[in-house]
Amino acid sequence: MRNYNLYFLTLTETNKYLNTHILNNQQLNGGIMRIGVSTLFFWDYPMVEIFDIFRDIGVKCMEFFPENPDFWDNRFDLDYISELRKEFLKFDVALHNPHIELNPSSLNPYVREAVIKETLWSIELAKFYRCELITIHPGKRPINRPPTEEEFEAFFRYIDKILKVAKCKNIMICLENMPE
């Protein structure tokens, strides 16, 4: 198995790191920490309403979850995504890669191919919305058993492919840890 220098953090540690070091570079220069919220918690709301809610409660940092039904249904509508860009640029945004029905460690090559396509789309979207990072998931197993060598290798091939593109676009890939 390949040796990657991957760091697995708890959700609290990850949020603390994102808020203090990535989403708020001012923290490194003596600024104050800002707290962000995921759009996942507003699943049923249209994106325009989510922006309004975030502004109303004073949230400046956002984890954008593109599988929101409003966005997902319109994600290939250039007018729609361009209009939302105006709103996204008012926030510090991290993008969460689509993952609900996707598994980069799948033994099914068609599923793995779909994950790569969706991740490459996410990288382009992140660049368009000026997101500096994308959170990805390592995959999941449909049954309770330890991952196989083949599943690890599938994930590492996925990482190799997406990191090349992300690096060219100046997008940082963040690996979210998953509960057992």
N, C-alpha and C positions, 0 to 999 in steps of 0.2 A: 504494500500500500504506500502511496505517496505521503510525504511528510509536508503538510501545509502548516504555516504558522497562523492558525485560526484561534481566536479567543472567544470563549463562550461566556457570556455574562448573564446574570439574572435580568429580568425585565426592569427592575428598579435600577440596577447598575447601568443598563443600556440607556434608559431614559436620562439618567444623571449625566452620562457621558455625552449623549447627543445634545442635551440642553446646555452643558457647560463648555463643550469643546468644538462641536461641529455647527449646530444651528445658531450658536451665538458666539461668533469669533471675538466679540467685544470682551467676553469673559477673560480671554487670554490677555487682553490689554487693559484690564482693570474695570471692565464694565460689569453690569449686573446680570445674573442668570435669569433667563426667561423660561417659562413653562409652556410646553406644547401639548396639543390634543390631537388625537386621531379622528379623522372623518368617519372611521368605521363606527363610532358610537352614534353617528347620525345617519345610519344606513338608509332609512326611509325618506330622508329629506332630499329635495333637489339641491344641486350644488349651490345655486344662487342663495338659497335659504341658509345653507351651512356657512357661507361667507358672512351673511348678515349676523348669524348667531355668534360666530367667532368675534366679529367686531363688537357686538353688543356686550359680550362678557370680557372683552379686552385681551383675547388670545392673539398672540403675534406669531407663534410657531405652530405649524400644522404638519401632521403626518397625513399625506393624501393617499387615500385608499381608492384606487380607480375602479374597483369592482362595485362601487356604489351604483345601484340600478339606474339612476338618472344619468350618470356619466357613462356607464357601460353601454347603455342603449344608444348613446350619441357619440361614442368615442371616435368614429370615423367621419363625423360631420365636421369639416374644417371650420365652418362658421362658428359652430358651437364651441369647439376647443379654443379657437382664437378669441372668442368673447370671454371665455373663462380665464384666459391668460392674463387679461387686464386685472382680474381679481387676485389670481395667484401671485402676481408680482407685488402685491401689497403685504404679503406674508413671507416669513421664512418657512420654506416648504421642503420636507423630505417626502419621497415617494415610496409607497409600499408596493412591491411587485405583486401582480396578481398571483393568487395561490389557492383559492378556494377549491377548484377542481384540478389543480395542477400538482405534479410531483416530479421534481428534477431527478429524483433517485429511483424512479419507476423502472421496473423491468420491461415495461412495454415501450418499444422504441417510438411509437407514434405519440404517446404521451410525452416522452422526453423531447421530441421534436416540437410539439406544441408549446412546451415550457420555454424552450429556447426562443421560439418566435415571439412569444408574449414578453419575455425578458428584453429582447432586442427592441421591441416596440416601446417598452417601459423606459429604456435608456433614451430613445429618441424623444419620448414625451417629457422625461426629466430635463433633458437639454432645452426643449422648447419652453418649459415652465421655469427654467433656471433653478432647478433643484440640484443640489450638490451631491446628494446621496440617495441610494435606493436600498431598501431593506428587502432581503430575499429570505426564503425559508429553505432549509436543507432537504426537505421532503418528509414523507411520512409513510408508514407501513400500514396496510389495511388490517393486519392482524398483529397480535402482540407477540413479537419475536425479535431477537437481535437482528440488526441489519447484516446483510451478506456482503462479501467482498465485491460482488458484482454491483450491488447498490452503491457502495462507496465509490467505486470506479465510475459509475454513471454520473454521480454527483460531481466528482473531480473533473470529468470531461466537460460537464456543464459549466463549472467555474472557469475552466481554461478558456472556453469560447466567449463567455460574457465579459470576463475581465479584459480581454484584448480590446473589445469594442468600448467598454466603459472607460478604459484608460485613455483611449483616443478622444473621447468626449469629455474628459475631465470629470467623470462621475465616480464617486466612491461607492463601492458595493459593501453593504453591511449585512452580516449573517445573523439572523435572529435565532436565538436558542428556542427549542421546543420543549414543552412539558413531556415528562415520561408517561 
